[in-house]
Structure formats: structure tokens, C-alpha cells
Amino acid sequence: MREWSPRILMQARNPAILAEELENAINEQRLEDALKGYENYKQLEDFPRKSLVNKLISVLAYAGDLK
């Protein structure tokens, strides 16, 4: 699991970079990282683009993990 350190957040102030990291985590089925990336994006901006949110919801729905 990838740690979201404050240093990474300082470097990733660009919403495009955060969205890319979020999308990569979703595509690679790293669900905990995806959730952390989603929270980090929301802290910086508001919500990621609709397609990313939909993708995250779909992946989480099919994950079967009760977290």
C-alpha cells in the first residue's frame, strides 16, 4: 500500500496529478490507495470528475470487501 505523505501532497498540489494517481489506483485495484487518493483530492479541490467517481463506486461495489 502506498503512503500519502505530506511531501507527496505538497508536490501533488496539481489536481490533474491527483486525479491521475487516483485513476491509477482504481485501475490497479488498490482500493485503500484509491480511497485515500479520493479523500486527498477532495481536500484540495472538491470532487474528481464524474467518470472517476463513477469508476470508484463501481470498483468498490464489486470488491466484496465490507470496509
N, C-alpha and C positions, 0 to 999 in steps of 0.2 A: 504494500500500500504506500502511496506517495504522500508525504507530509507537506502540508501547505504552510511553509514557514513565512514569517513576516518579511523576510528578504525577498522571497518569491513574489509576495503580494506587492511589494514596492516596485519590483521590476515589471510586474504584470498589471500596471495601472491602466493599460490599454484594454478596453472591453473586447476588442477583436481577439486579443491573445487569450483572455479568459474564456471566451466563447469557444475558441479552438481547443483549448485544454479540456473544457467540459465535453465537447463533442468527441474528442479522442477517448476520454474516459468512458463515455457511453458506448462508443463503438467497440471498445476493448472489454466491455462488460465489467469494468472496475467500478462497481456500484457505489462503494463507500467514497471513492475519489470523486465520482460524478456528483454525489450529494454534497460533498464539501465544496466542489467547484461551483455548484449551483448557488450555495449559500454565499460564497465569496463574490460571485457575480452580482448577486442581489445586494450585497453590502456596498459595492462600488457603483452599480447602476440601479436598475430596477429589475426587470425580468429579462432573461435572454430572449432571443427571437422565438416566435411561436413554434416553429418547427423543432427547435431544440427542446423546448418544454414538452411538446407532444412526444418526442422521441424518448425523453427521460421517463415520462409517465408510462409509456408502453413497455419499456425495458423493465421498469420496476414492477409493473403489473404481472409480467410473465416470469419474474425472477423466482417466485415461490419462497422468498425469504421474508419472514414475518417482521423484520426490522422495518 
